[in-house]
Amino acid sequence: LIFNIPPSSQVCADASESSTMAQGRVIVVGGGLAGLSAVCELLERGCNVAVLEKEANLGGNSSKATTGIASPGSALQAAAGVKDDGEDLVKMEGPEGKALVKNGPKDVEWLTKILGVDSELVVRSTPGHKVARTVGTKTHFPGAVITYAAIHVLQQVASVKPDRLEIISNARVTKLLQTGAKVSGVEFTQDGETKSLKGQVVLATGGYSGDLSPSSILSTNAPAFLNYPTTNDERASGDGIRLGKAVGGTTKNLESIQLTPTAAVIPGQEDSQFKIVLSDAILGAGGKLIDAGGKRFCDEMGSAQERVDAMSKSKAPFRLVISEDQSKQVEWLVNFYAQRKVMQTFGSARELARNMGISVLDASIAPSSKLFVALVTPALYTSAGGLVVGVGAATGKVLGAKGQPIDGLFAAGESTDAPFPRLWSVSGIPLLYAINSGRLAGRAAAAGAGGNMATTQDLRDLIISSITSPLKVAQAAADEKKPDTEEKPLDQLSKEELISKIKGLQANPPAAAAV
């Protein structure tokens, strides 16, 4: 959407060529937002990393996220004059969610800064929040913008520092290897061959709401949800949970599934099991939910669970309606849905009412405005149960049946049990958890792999210093021709400036020092 990203396989080294990385390697299984956050943290801590992704490209289910990331107390809020300590979220869940609410936003700012997407970000009002605190993007879906930016940066690292990072795509992990009780690597299949890698393992394969088969985690633990369509694809199949359980990892709350109330029912595809999610940002901009009689039936700014519960007590079909004036706040989103026939347009409330076979709509809907309208229904959205990970000294570590950490095994994102079910149904919290838990798991794995726990190296600095290595520009040569103006520090470069600098260095590498 922003970057011209080649398939991951174009920058992937074959696993058999990676023996130089075996010392201190950490293997991240899964290339969604949690996994990508773990990789960034590991690289900044000086670790060697291998990412295994079962699909052709990184991104995972996170790349489809339509709303944004809840981030109370962010710099974006401060710039917009919004004061926010997130206490309403803390009160909703209690101590279980406090660490996420207080520390997670710092991780969001860390990630967006190193990815160079700050200029793309905006802060929006979304359901479940008392103030505007959800970090979205000006155009495109925020999940795609952030994950694709991460892919772009990591592909740069892999291309200039293959000894530090491998991206191995089309690789399905089938088994965790153990040395005694310690997890010491993975076995995986790629192109019909069985291969293995040694190293500590971070499981970040996502949730399990995309697998509706009879043997699925969903069928076994939450069969009542099989009656709903899903907004997840086949990537969300619970692979990491199964891998962790096979080596003694314990699970919790596998019956905990969150529905979204705004899955789109596309005309002509009413019976499709897979649904597209309409962004909650549309409701934050003033969109309304109406029932078959044209009446509002819920507080659109309530949590997803509150809106789903209200649907269960109201008459379908349900519609999301936003006026033309309100839609200007989320213009790109509405235009995207309208152009793809996910949303229909009506010239007035009377025209919509006539289409619905009723006489009048709810008084809250602008009577003479052009309206954008979508049929919506509840659908499977996220899973909040999974592998149990520790807290405190055991943060990020997968726990065994007796509560002890399994040596060498870590997990993040929807592969884990998120111990705050009420908070989980608030818009943008799952993505906040993905980034926060991914970074924590990466940090814990870095400590186990002998990473640098005192200082970190900015990924952009790693890329640029790699391009000028192994023979850096001699100081004498640098002094010979100083620029008229000082260059910006790397952390102040915009995305475009960083990409331009990298391309310039790749096209015109500095000359080696004279000897």
TIMAR-696367 format. One record per residue (C-alpha): residue number from 1; residue in three letters; x, y, z. Coordinates in steps of 0.5 Angstrom, whole numbers. Example, Ala and Ser with C-alpha at 12.3 -4.5 7.8 and 13.67 -1.06 7.14 Angstrom:
residues 2
{atom 1; ala; {25; -9; 16}},
{atom 2; ser; {27; -2; 14}},
***
This chain:
residues 515
{atom 1; leu; {0; 0; 0}},
{atom 2; ile; {6; 5; 1}},
{atom 3; phe; {12; 1; 0}},
{atom 4; asn; {13; -3; -7}},
{atom 5; ile; {15; -10; -3}},
{atom 6; pro; {17; -16; -6}},
{atom 7; pro; {15; -23; -4}},
{atom 8; ser; {19; -25; 2}},
{atom 9; ser; {22; -31; -2}},
{atom 10; gln; {26; -25; -6}},
{atom 11; val; {30; -24; 1}},
{atom 12; cys; {30; -30; 4}},
{atom 13; ala; {36; -35; 5}},
{atom 14; asp; {36; -42; 5}},
{atom 15; ala; {35; -45; 12}},
{atom 16; ser; {41; -50; 10}},
{atom 17; glu; {46; -44; 9}},
{atom 18; ser; {45; -41; 16}},
{atom 19; ser; {50; -45; 20}},
{atom 20; thr; {53; -38; 22}},
{atom 21; met; {47; -36; 25}},
{atom 22; ala; {46; -42; 30}},
{atom 23; gln; {50; -38; 36}},
{atom 24; gly; {45; -34; 40}},
{atom 25; arg; {40; -35; 35}},
{atom 26; val; {32; -34; 36}},
{atom 27; ile; {27; -37; 32}},
{atom 28; val; {21; -33; 31}},
{atom 29; val; {15; -37; 29}},
{atom 30; gly; {10; -32; 25}},
{atom 31; gly; {10; -26; 21}},
{atom 32; gly; {4; -22; 24}},
{atom 33; leu; {5; -16; 28}},
{atom 34; ala; {7; -19; 35}},
{atom 35; gly; {12; -23; 31}},
{atom 36; leu; {15; -17; 27}},
{atom 37; ser; {15; -13; 34}},
{atom 38; ala; {19; -19; 37}},
{atom 39; val; {24; -19; 31}},
{atom 40; cys; {25; -11; 32}},
{atom 41; glu; {26; -12; 39}},
{atom 42; leu; {31; -18; 38}},
{atom 43; leu; {35; -14; 33}},
{atom 44; glu; {36; -8; 37}},
{atom 45; arg; {38; -12; 43}},
{atom 46; gly; {44; -15; 38}},
{atom 47; cys; {41; -22; 37}},
{atom 48; asn; {41; -26; 31}},
{atom 49; val; {34; -28; 28}},
{atom 50; ala; {30; -33; 24}},
{atom 51; val; {23; -31; 22}},
{atom 52; leu; {19; -37; 20}},
{atom 53; glu; {12; -35; 16}},
{atom 54; lys; {8; -41; 13}},
{atom 55; glu; {5; -36; 8}},
{atom 56; ala; {9; -33; 2}},
{atom 57; asn; {9; -26; 5}},
{atom 58; leu; {10; -23; 12}},
{atom 59; gly; {4; -19; 15}},
{atom 60; gly; {-1; -24; 18}},
{atom 61; asn; {-8; -23; 20}},
{atom 62; ser; {-5; -16; 23}},
{atom 63; ser; {-5; -13; 16}},
{atom 64; lys; {-12; -13; 15}},
{atom 65; ala; {-13; -9; 21}},
{atom 66; thr; {-18; -4; 20}},
{atom 67; thr; {-19; 1; 26}},
{atom 68; gly; {-12; 2; 29}},
{atom 69; ile; {-8; 1; 36}},
{atom 70; ala; {-11; 4; 43}},
{atom 71; ser; {-6; 8; 45}},
{atom 72; pro; {-7; 12; 52}},
{atom 73; gly; {-3; 18; 53}},
{atom 74; ser; {1; 18; 46}},
{atom 75; ala; {5; 24; 43}},
{atom 76; leu; {-1; 24; 38}},
{atom 77; gln; {-6; 26; 43}},
{atom 78; ala; {-2; 31; 46}},
{atom 79; ala; {-1; 34; 40}},
{atom 80; ala; {-8; 34; 39}},
{atom 81; gly; {-9; 37; 46}},
{atom 82; val; {-12; 31; 49}},
{atom 83; lys; {-10; 29; 56}},
{atom 84; asp; {-11; 22; 57}},
{atom 85; asp; {-8; 17; 63}},
{atom 86; gly; {-12; 11; 61}},
{atom 87; glu; {-15; 10; 68}},
{atom 88; asp; {-22; 9; 65}},
{atom 89; leu; {-19; 3; 61}},
{atom 90; val; {-15; 1; 68}},
{atom 91; lys; {-22; 1; 72}},
{atom 92; met; {-25; -3; 67}},
{atom 93; glu; {-21; -9; 68}},
{atom 94; gly; {-17; -8; 74}},
{atom 95; pro; {-9; -10; 75}},
{atom 96; glu; {-9; -15; 70}},
{atom 97; gly; {-10; -10; 64}},
{atom 98; lys; {-6; -4; 68}},
{atom 99; ala; {1; -6; 65}},
{atom 100; leu; {-2; -6; 58}},
{atom 101; val; {-5; 1; 59}},
{atom 102; lys; {1; 4; 62}},
{atom 103; asn; {6; 1; 58}},
{atom 104; gly; {4; -1; 51}},
{atom 105; pro; {3; 6; 48}},
{atom 106; lys; {11; 7; 49}},
{atom 107; asp; {12; 0; 45}},
{atom 108; val; {7; 3; 40}},
{atom 109; glu; {11; 10; 40}},
{atom 110; trp; {18; 6; 39}},
{atom 111; leu; {15; 1; 34}},
{atom 112; thr; {12; 7; 29}},
{atom 113; lys; {18; 11; 30}},
{atom 114; ile; {23; 6; 28}},
{atom 115; leu; {19; 4; 22}},
{atom 116; gly; {18; 11; 20}},
{atom 117; val; {11; 12; 19}},
{atom 118; asp; {10; 17; 24}},
{atom 119; ser; {8; 22; 19}},
{atom 120; glu; {2; 17; 17}},
{atom 121; leu; {-1; 17; 23}},
{atom 122; val; {-7; 20; 26}},
{atom 123; val; {-11; 20; 33}},
{atom 124; arg; {-18; 18; 32}},
{atom 125; ser; {-25; 17; 37}},
{atom 126; thr; {-27; 9; 37}},
{atom 127; pro; {-32; 5; 41}},
{atom 128; gly; {-30; 3; 48}},
{atom 129; his; {-26; 10; 49}},
{atom 130; lys; {-28; 16; 53}},
{atom 131; val; {-23; 20; 49}},
{atom 132; ala; {-20; 20; 42}},
{atom 133; arg; {-14; 15; 43}},
{atom 134; thr; {-14; 10; 38}},
{atom 135; val; {-8; 11; 33}},
{atom 136; gly; {-10; 10; 26}},
{atom 137; thr; {-7; 12; 19}},
{atom 138; lys; {-9; 18; 14}},
{atom 139; thr; {-10; 13; 9}},
{atom 140; his; {-10; 6; 8}},
{atom 141; phe; {-12; 1; 13}},
{atom 142; pro; {-7; 2; 19}},
{atom 143; gly; {-6; -6; 20}},
{atom 144; ala; {-3; -6; 13}},
{atom 145; val; {1; 1; 14}},
{atom 146; ile; {5; -1; 20}},
{atom 147; thr; {6; -9; 18}},
{atom 148; tyr; {8; -7; 11}},
{atom 149; ala; {13; -2; 14}},
{atom 150; ala; {16; -7; 19}},
{atom 151; ile; {17; -12; 13}},
{atom 152; his; {20; -6; 9}},
{atom 153; val; {25; -5; 14}},
{atom 154; leu; {26; -12; 16}},
{atom 155; gln; {27; -14; 9}},
{atom 156; gln; {33; -8; 8}},
{atom 157; val; {36; -11; 15}},
{atom 158; ala; {36; -18; 12}},
{atom 159; ser; {39; -16; 5}},
{atom 160; val; {45; -12; 8}},
{atom 161; lys; {46; -16; 14}},
{atom 162; pro; {44; -24; 12}},
{atom 163; asp; {48; -26; 18}},
{atom 164; arg; {43; -22; 23}},
{atom 165; leu; {37; -24; 20}},
{atom 166; glu; {33; -29; 16}},
{atom 167; ile; {26; -29; 13}},
{atom 168; ile; {24; -36; 11}},
{atom 169; ser; {17; -36; 8}},
{atom 170; asn; {13; -42; 6}},
{atom 171; ala; {16; -45; 12}},
{atom 172; arg; {11; -49; 16}},
{atom 173; val; {13; -51; 23}},
{atom 174; thr; {11; -58; 25}},
{atom 175; lys; {15; -59; 31}},
{atom 176; leu; {19; -56; 37}},
{atom 177; leu; {26; -59; 38}},
{atom 178; gln; {28; -60; 45}},
{atom 179; thr; {35; -62; 49}},
{atom 180; gly; {32; -65; 55}},
{atom 181; ala; {27; -60; 58}},
{atom 182; lys; {29; -54; 54}},
{atom 183; val; {26; -52; 47}},
{atom 184; ser; {32; -52; 43}},
{atom 185; gly; {30; -51; 36}},
{atom 186; val; {24; -52; 31}},
{atom 187; glu; {23; -57; 25}},
{atom 188; phe; {19; -55; 19}},
{atom 189; thr; {17; -56; 12}},
{atom 190; gln; {19; -52; 6}},
{atom 191; asp; {18; -54; -1}},
{atom 192; gly; {16; -61; 1}},
{atom 193; glu; {23; -62; 5}},
{atom 194; thr; {23; -63; 12}},
{atom 195; lys; {28; -58; 15}},
{atom 196; ser; {31; -56; 22}},
{atom 197; leu; {34; -50; 26}},
{atom 198; lys; {37; -49; 32}},
{atom 199; gly; {35; -43; 37}},
{atom 200; gln; {31; -41; 42}},
{atom 201; val; {23; -40; 40}},
{atom 202; val; {18; -35; 40}},
{atom 203; leu; {11; -37; 38}},
{atom 204; ala; {7; -31; 35}},
{atom 205; thr; {3; -35; 30}},
{atom 206; gly; {-4; -31; 32}},
{atom 207; gly; {-10; -34; 34}},
{atom 208; tyr; {-15; -39; 32}},
{atom 209; ser; {-21; -36; 29}},
{atom 210; gly; {-20; -38; 22}},
{atom 211; asp; {-21; -45; 23}},
{atom 212; leu; {-28; -48; 23}},
{atom 213; ser; {-26; -55; 22}},
{atom 214; pro; {-28; -61; 26}},
{atom 215; ser; {-21; -62; 29}},
{atom 216; ser; {-20; -54; 30}},
{atom 217; ile; {-19; -51; 37}},
{atom 218; leu; {-25; -47; 36}},
{atom 219; ser; {-29; -54; 35}},
{atom 220; thr; {-26; -57; 41}},
{atom 221; asn; {-27; -51; 46}},
{atom 222; ala; {-32; -46; 43}},
{atom 223; pro; {-37; -50; 39}},
{atom 224; ala; {-43; -45; 40}},
{atom 225; phe; {-38; -40; 36}},
{atom 226; leu; {-38; -45; 29}},
{atom 227; asn; {-45; -42; 28}},
{atom 228; tyr; {-42; -35; 26}},
{atom 229; pro; {-38; -33; 20}},
{atom 230; thr; {-31; -31; 21}},
{atom 231; thr; {-27; -25; 19}},
{atom 232; asn; {-21; -29; 20}},
{atom 233; asp; {-17; -33; 14}},
{atom 234; glu; {-14; -40; 14}},
{atom 235; arg; {-7; -36; 17}},
{atom 236; ala; {-11; -36; 24}},
{atom 237; ser; {-11; -43; 26}},
{atom 238; gly; {-8; -44; 33}},
{atom 239; asp; {-1; -47; 30}},
{atom 240; gly; {3; -44; 36}},
{atom 241; ile; {-2; -46; 41}},
{atom 242; arg; {-1; -53; 39}},
{atom 243; leu; {6; -53; 38}},
{atom 244; gly; {7; -50; 45}},
{atom 245; lys; {2; -55; 48}},
{atom 246; ala; {6; -61; 45}},
{atom 247; val; {12; -59; 49}},
{atom 248; gly; {8; -58; 56}},
{atom 249; gly; {6; -51; 55}},
{atom 250; thr; {-1; -50; 59}},
{atom 251; thr; {-7; -46; 56}},
{atom 252; lys; {-13; -42; 59}},
{atom 253; asn; {-19; -39; 56}},
{atom 254; leu; {-19; -43; 50}},
{atom 255; glu; {-27; -41; 50}},
{atom 256; ser; {-26; -34; 50}},
{atom 257; ile; {-28; -31; 43}},
{atom 258; gln; {-29; -24; 41}},
{atom 259; leu; {-34; -22; 36}},
{atom 260; thr; {-34; -16; 32}},
{atom 261; pro; {-41; -13; 31}},
{atom 262; thr; {-39; -10; 24}},
{atom 263; ala; {-38; -15; 19}},
{atom 264; ala; {-40; -13; 12}},
{atom 265; val; {-45; -17; 9}},
{atom 266; ile; {-44; -16; 2}},
{atom 267; pro; {-50; -16; -3}},
{atom 268; gly; {-49; -23; -7}},
{atom 269; gln; {-44; -26; -2}},
{atom 270; glu; {-49; -26; 4}},
{atom 271; asp; {-48; -34; 5}},
{atom 272; ser; {-40; -33; 5}},
{atom 273; gln; {-37; -36; 11}},
{atom 274; phe; {-32; -30; 11}},
{atom 275; lys; {-33; -23; 12}},
{atom 276; ile; {-30; -16; 11}},
{atom 277; val; {-29; -12; 18}},
{atom 278; leu; {-32; -5; 17}},
{atom 279; ser; {-27; 0; 21}},
{atom 280; asp; {-30; 2; 28}},
{atom 281; ala; {-27; 9; 26}},
{atom 282; ile; {-33; 10; 22}},
{atom 283; leu; {-37; 9; 28}},
{atom 284; gly; {-33; 14; 32}},
{atom 285; ala; {-34; 19; 26}},
{atom 286; gly; {-41; 19; 28}},
{atom 287; gly; {-44; 13; 24}},
{atom 288; lys; {-50; 10; 27}},
{atom 289; leu; {-53; 2; 28}},
{atom 290; ile; {-60; 1; 26}},
{atom 291; asp; {-64; -5; 26}},
{atom 292; ala; {-69; -8; 21}},
{atom 293; gly; {-74; -2; 23}},
{atom 294; gly; {-69; 3; 22}},
{atom 295; lys; {-68; 5; 30}},
{atom 296; arg; {-62; 5; 33}},
{atom 297; phe; {-61; -1; 38}},
{atom 298; cys; {-55; 1; 42}},
{atom 299; asp; {-49; 6; 44}},
{atom 300; glu; {-45; 6; 38}},
{atom 301; met; {-39; 8; 42}},
{atom 302; gly; {-40; 2; 47}},
{atom 303; ser; {-35; -4; 47}},
{atom 304; ala; {-36; -9; 41}},
{atom 305; gln; {-39; -14; 46}},
{atom 306; glu; {-44; -9; 49}},
{atom 307; arg; {-46; -8; 41}},
{atom 308; val; {-46; -15; 40}},
{atom 309; asp; {-51; -17; 46}},
{atom 310; ala; {-55; -11; 44}},
{atom 311; met; {-56; -14; 37}},
{atom 312; ser; {-58; -21; 40}},
{atom 313; lys; {-64; -17; 43}},
{atom 314; ser; {-66; -14; 37}},
{atom 315; lys; {-69; -15; 30}},
{atom 316; ala; {-64; -16; 24}},
{atom 317; pro; {-62; -14; 19}},
{atom 318; phe; {-57; -9; 22}},
{atom 319; arg; {-54; -3; 18}},
{atom 320; leu; {-49; 2; 19}},
{atom 321; val; {-50; 9; 17}},
{atom 322; ile; {-46; 15; 16}},
{atom 323; ser; {-48; 21; 13}},
{atom 324; glu; {-44; 25; 8}},
{atom 325; asp; {-41; 30; 13}},
{atom 326; gln; {-39; 25; 18}},
{atom 327; ser; {-36; 21; 13}},
{atom 328; lys; {-31; 27; 11}},
{atom 329; gln; {-27; 25; 18}},
{atom 330; val; {-26; 18; 15}},
{atom 331; glu; {-26; 19; 8}},
{atom 332; trp; {-21; 14; 5}},
{atom 333; leu; {-24; 9; 9}},
{atom 334; val; {-31; 10; 7}},
{atom 335; asn; {-29; 11; -1}},
{atom 336; phe; {-25; 5; 0}},
{atom 337; tyr; {-32; 1; 2}},
{atom 338; ala; {-36; 5; -3}},
{atom 339; gln; {-32; 3; -9}},
{atom 340; arg; {-32; -4; -7}},
{atom 341; lys; {-40; -4; -6}},
{atom 342; val; {-39; -6; 1}},
{atom 343; met; {-42; 0; 3}},
{atom 344; gln; {-48; 3; -2}},
{atom 345; thr; {-50; 10; -3}},
{atom 346; phe; {-57; 13; -2}},
{atom 347; gly; {-59; 20; -3}},
{atom 348; ser; {-63; 21; 3}},
{atom 349; ala; {-66; 18; 9}},
{atom 350; arg; {-73; 17; 6}},
{atom 351; glu; {-69; 14; 0}},
{atom 352; leu; {-66; 9; 5}},
{atom 353; ala; {-72; 8; 9}},
{atom 354; arg; {-76; 6; 2}},
{atom 355; asn; {-71; 1; 0}},
{atom 356; met; {-72; -2; 7}},
{atom 357; gly; {-79; -2; 6}},
{atom 358; ile; {-81; 2; 12}},
{atom 359; ser; {-84; 9; 13}},
{atom 360; val; {-78; 13; 17}},
{atom 361; leu; {-71; 12; 20}},
{atom 362; asp; {-69; 14; 27}},
{atom 363; ala; {-69; 21; 28}},
{atom 364; ser; {-61; 21; 29}},
{atom 365; ile; {-60; 20; 22}},
{atom 366; ala; {-59; 26; 18}},
{atom 367; pro; {-66; 27; 13}},
{atom 368; ser; {-63; 30; 7}},
{atom 369; ser; {-56; 28; 7}},
{atom 370; lys; {-53; 23; 2}},
{atom 371; leu; {-52; 17; 6}},
{atom 372; phe; {-47; 11; 6}},
{atom 373; val; {-50; 5; 8}},
{atom 374; ala; {-47; -3; 10}},
{atom 375; leu; {-51; -9; 12}},
{atom 376; val; {-47; -12; 18}},
{atom 377; thr; {-47; -18; 22}},
{atom 378; pro; {-44; -21; 28}},
{atom 379; ala; {-38; -25; 26}},
{atom 380; leu; {-31; -28; 29}},
{atom 381; tyr; {-26; -23; 30}},
{atom 382; thr; {-21; -25; 35}},
{atom 383; ser; {-19; -30; 40}},
{atom 384; ala; {-17; -28; 47}},
{atom 385; gly; {-15; -35; 50}},
{atom 386; gly; {-8; -39; 49}},
{atom 387; leu; {-2; -41; 52}},
{atom 388; val; {0; -38; 59}},
{atom 389; val; {6; -34; 59}},
{atom 390; gly; {9; -31; 66}},
{atom 391; val; {9; -24; 69}},
{atom 392; gly; {15; -21; 73}},
{atom 393; ala; {21; -25; 72}},
{atom 394; ala; {18; -30; 67}},
{atom 395; thr; {15; -25; 63}},
{atom 396; gly; {14; -27; 56}},
{atom 397; lys; {16; -34; 58}},
{atom 398; val; {11; -40; 56}},
{atom 399; leu; {9; -44; 63}},
{atom 400; gly; {8; -51; 64}},
{atom 401; ala; {3; -55; 68}},
{atom 402; lys; {6; -53; 75}},
{atom 403; gly; {7; -46; 73}},
{atom 404; gln; {14; -46; 71}},
{atom 405; pro; {17; -43; 65}},
{atom 406; ile; {19; -48; 59}},
{atom 407; asp; {26; -46; 58}},
{atom 408; gly; {28; -43; 51}},
{atom 409; leu; {20; -42; 49}},
{atom 410; phe; {17; -35; 49}},
{atom 411; ala; {10; -33; 46}},
{atom 412; ala; {6; -27; 44}},
{atom 413; gly; {0; -24; 41}},
{atom 414; glu; {-6; -28; 40}},
{atom 415; ser; {-2; -35; 41}},
{atom 416; thr; {-3; -33; 48}},
{atom 417; asp; {-8; -32; 54}},
{atom 418; ala; {-10; -25; 54}},
{atom 419; pro; {-12; -24; 62}},
{atom 420; phe; {-17; -18; 61}},
{atom 421; pro; {-23; -20; 57}},
{atom 422; arg; {-27; -14; 58}},
{atom 423; leu; {-21; -10; 56}},
{atom 424; trp; {-20; -14; 50}},
{atom 425; ser; {-27; -12; 47}},
{atom 426; val; {-25; -5; 47}},
{atom 427; ser; {-23; -2; 40}},
{atom 428; gly; {-16; -3; 38}},
{atom 429; ile; {-14; -7; 45}},
{atom 430; pro; {-12; -13; 41}},
{atom 431; leu; {-7; -9; 37}},
{atom 432; leu; {-4; -6; 43}},
{atom 433; tyr; {-3; -13; 46}},
{atom 434; ala; {0; -15; 40}},
{atom 435; ile; {6; -10; 40}},
{atom 436; asn; {7; -10; 47}},
{atom 437; ser; {7; -18; 48}},
{atom 438; gly; {11; -18; 42}},
{atom 439; arg; {16; -14; 45}},
{atom 440; leu; {16; -17; 52}},
{atom 441; ala; {17; -24; 49}},
{atom 442; gly; {23; -21; 44}},
{atom 443; arg; {26; -18; 50}},
{atom 444; ala; {26; -24; 54}},
{atom 445; ala; {28; -28; 49}},
{atom 446; ala; {34; -24; 48}},
{atom 447; ala; {36; -24; 55}},
{atom 448; gly; {36; -32; 54}},
{atom 449; ala; {40; -31; 48}},
{atom 450; gly; {46; -27; 51}},
{atom 451; gly; {43; -20; 48}},
{atom 452; asn; {45; -13; 50}},
{atom 453; met; {40; -12; 55}},
{atom 454; ala; {43; -5; 57}},
{atom 455; thr; {43; -1; 51}},
{atom 456; thr; {40; -2; 44}},
{atom 457; gln; {41; 0; 37}},
{atom 458; asp; {36; 3; 32}},
{atom 459; leu; {34; -1; 26}},
{atom 460; arg; {35; 4; 22}},
{atom 461; asp; {42; 5; 24}},
{atom 462; leu; {44; -2; 23}},
{atom 463; ile; {42; -2; 16}},
{atom 464; ile; {46; 4; 14}},
{atom 465; ser; {52; 2; 18}},
{atom 466; ser; {51; -4; 15}},
{atom 467; ile; {51; -1; 8}},
{atom 468; thr; {58; 3; 9}},
{atom 469; ser; {61; -4; 12}},
{atom 470; pro; {66; -7; 13}},
{atom 471; leu; {70; -2; 11}},
{atom 472; lys; {67; 5; 13}},
{atom 473; val; {69; 11; 10}},
{atom 474; ala; {75; 14; 13}},
{atom 475; gln; {75; 20; 18}},
{atom 476; ala; {80; 23; 14}},
{atom 477; ala; {76; 22; 7}},
{atom 478; ala; {70; 25; 11}},
{atom 479; asp; {73; 31; 13}},
{atom 480; glu; {76; 32; 6}},
{atom 481; lys; {69; 34; 4}},
{atom 482; lys; {64; 36; 10}},
{atom 483; pro; {57; 38; 8}},
{atom 484; asp; {54; 45; 8}},
{atom 485; thr; {49; 43; 13}},
{atom 486; glu; {49; 38; 18}},
{atom 487; glu; {45; 32; 17}},
{atom 488; lys; {39; 30; 21}},
{atom 489; pro; {40; 25; 26}},
{atom 490; leu; {37; 18; 24}},
{atom 491; asp; {31; 18; 29}},
{atom 492; gln; {29; 25; 26}},
{atom 493; leu; {29; 22; 19}},
{atom 494; ser; {22; 22; 16}},
{atom 495; lys; {20; 15; 12}},
{atom 496; glu; {21; 18; 5}},
{atom 497; glu; {28; 21; 7}},
{atom 498; leu; {30; 15; 10}},
{atom 499; ile; {29; 11; 4}},
{atom 500; ser; {32; 16; 0}},
{atom 501; lys; {38; 15; 4}},
{atom 502; ile; {39; 8; 4}},
{atom 503; lys; {38; 8; -4}},
{atom 504; gly; {43; 13; -5}},
{atom 505; leu; {48; 9; 0}},
{atom 506; gln; {46; 3; -4}},
{atom 507; ala; {47; 6; -11}},
{atom 508; asn; {53; 10; -9}},
{atom 509; pro; {57; 6; -3}},
{atom 510; pro; {63; 10; 0}},
{atom 511; ala; {70; 9; -2}},
{atom 512; ala; {74; 5; 2}},
{atom 513; ala; {80; 9; 6}},
{atom 514; ala; {86; 9; 2}},
{atom 515; val; {92; 4; 5}},
***
